[in-house]
Amino acid sequence: MPGSGTHTPSYTPTTNTVRDNVTHLVWQRGTSAATMTYPNAQNYCATLGTLDTLSGWRLPSRIELMSLLEIQANTPYIDT
């Protein structure tokens, strides 16, 4: 809905990453990071190196994580 604070999703996927064309965030694809502790996830990001010519990986902020949620759904979910 216009003016509701939401945006039309627009993504550019590659083999290893997906770029959110609205927020300009780049996310790694296909990991099971949800099962990691916070320190393990930080270490994982530090050891990623380069993916699709991008480096400097880090954990997202709380607001960046919120940008993944599909709020229009009855229950918020993440579009895989």
N, C-alpha and C positions, 0 to 999 in steps of 0.2 A: 504494500500500500504506500503510495507516495506520502512523504512527510512523516512516516511512522518510525523513522530512524533505522530502517532495515535497508539492505541493498540487494540488488539482483546478483546472485552468485555468478562469478566469472573466473574460471580457472584455466591454467595452462599446465597440463601434466607432462612430465618426462619420465624416463625409466625410473629414476631414483627420487625425484622431487615433484612437488606440485606448487605452482605459484598462484597465489590469490591476487587476481588482477585489480581488485578493489582496495585491499589493504596493503598490497605489495609485499606481503610476507611470503617466504618460501619455506615449505614444510617438507621434511623427509617422508617418503612413502614406505609402507610395508615393514614397520618395526613393531615390536611388542613392548614399547617403552612403558606402557601402563603397568607392567609387572615389576618395574624397577623401583628401588628406593631413590630418594632425591639425590643422595651422594653418588649412587651408581649411575644415575641419569646424567649428572654433571660430568662425570668421568667419561661416559659414553660420548657425549658431545665433544669433549676435548680430544678424543681419539678418532673422530670421524674423518679428519683430513679434508679432502676435496671431493665433493659430489656435484656432478654436472657443472663443473668449473667454479663452484662456490665453496668458500671456506669460512672459517670463523663461526662455526655452529655453536648455538647456545640453547638453553632451555627458554621457552617462551614465558612472558609475563602473564599475570592473571588475565589482564584485558586482552592480550593476544590469544589466549586459550578461548576466551569467550567468543572471539570472532569465528571460531569453528562451529559453534552451536547453531543449529537450525531452529530458531525460536518460534517460527510460525507453526511448527508441528504441535500436536496436542501435548506431547512430552518432548522437551528439547533433546535433540540427538546430534551426533556428528555424522555428516555425509561422508562415508568411506570412499 
